[in-house]
Structures are given as C-alpha cells and as structure tokens.
C-alpha cells in the first residue's frame, strides 16, 4: 500500500505535468512596469544602448586608425631625418 | 537584436568594468525571466516589480565579483533573485499575509486574450498548492515550467547535481499529487 503511494504512474506524471504546464506559463511584465523598472535602475531604452555601443565601437576604430597613422608618420619622419643627416 | 550583435562574454566583461550600457544589455536580456521567476515566487505584482529592480541593482553593484566558474551569468542572477525572495518571505511572515485570491493574474505569453481573463479554478488551486511547497520545490517547478530549463540547467542554479534535481522533481510531483487528491482536483487530461 505504502509502495503504491510513493510511486507515480506514467499517466499520472503526464497529467500532472500537463496541469503544471497549463498553470506555470511565462508571463509578460506589463509595459508600465518595464518602463518604471528601467527608469528606477536608470537604464536608457534598448535602442539607445545599442546605438551608444555602436558609436563606442566606431570611436575605438577611429582612435585606432589615428594612432596607426601617427605611428606611420613618425616612422617616415625619423627615416627621413636619418637619411638627411647621413647625406650631410 | 542583442543575441545577433553582442557576445555575452564581451558584454559581461565590459559590464564588470563598470560599463552601464553593457549592463543595460544584460538587463534587457534577463528582465522577463527574472520578473517571471519573482512573480511566481511572490504571487504579487507590486513586490515582483520591486524585487526585480533590487535583483538588477544588486547584480550591477556586484558584477565585478562575478566570475564564470561553470556557473552561467543567468544562474548567478537567479541566485540573487532567490536570496531576495527568501528575505522577502521571511519579512512577510513577520507581517500580515496577503490572501492568495488577491494575486493578480498576468497574461501568459502566446495566450489568446480571452484565455488570459479567466484562469480556471483548478489552475488557481494548483497555484495555491505550489506556493505551499517548500521554496526549493517551488524554484524547481518555476524553472522547469516557466523558464523551460533542463534538469542540468536547474542543477547549476540550485547548486545540485542533475540526478538530485530529477529526484527532487519526482518527490515534488508525488507531494503535489497527494495534495491535489485532497483538493479533489481531477488529474484527467482534457
């Protein structure tokens, strides 16, 4: 008798899982809650974040480009002065 | 959009360095999941909102301490949520209880709007029974059914092995079956 009570048949498991799946469903937080939460934690809108990050990546690329360009110019200038000094 | 453009590891690294925008992306990714978890654990819309905000605030303050030692970021977030909900239940038990019938029902994703208006008596009773279960069993059911997680994923969040989760799940179903029997709910599939 006790053994029966501590066992679940496949049908019982299926039925229980169907009930649980029907009851515990993902819910959508109301929009006003999402907005309030965002302002409470001081987060901007998703699109703004994405745009900012894209800008940040672009800035990094520009900075990298400028630094590389400066390095090339310094190297050329140094080579030029070296050659000039040798000719003099 | 987030999944296509950003790698979570990079975003996490930047968030850990204090980049609020990077943390904002994590917030966007996990907001619904954490809200769902807290909502089902509290059964209270107002407190679910408050606790969700506190989960992300705490995560933002401590993200520097987060290191991926086999525990995914989502598991770390759920653990924060779990601790805050546990504190909430402890504080609440010292004050007065909110009647379970007052719990507002939110629309489920993908449900027909009319279906959202009325949750059947059986479902309400089952929700009541679930909320009477010990916290770890409630966690398990929420993660399994609301978040659709596997036993292995649940194990990472709960700090248990996959086998232990499976066994706990079986014991939870047994206990629910007995309680459902006491409430005279039919277990027949429609």
Interface residues (C-beta under 8 A of the other chain):
Chain A: X5 X6 X8 X12 X13 X14 X15 X16 X17 X18 X19 X20 X21 X22 X23 X24 X25 X26 X27 X28 X29 X30 X33 X34 X36 X37 X40 X41 X42 X43 X44 X46 X49 X50 X52 X53 X56
Chain B: X1 X2 X5 X6 X20 X21 X22 X23 X24 X25 X27 X28 X31 X32 X35 X36 X39 X40 X45 X49 X52 X53 X56 X57 X60 X106 X107 X108 X109 X111 X122 X123 X126 X127 X130 X141 X142 X144 X145 X146 X147 X148 X170 X173 X174 X176 X177 X178 X180 X185 X187 X188 X189
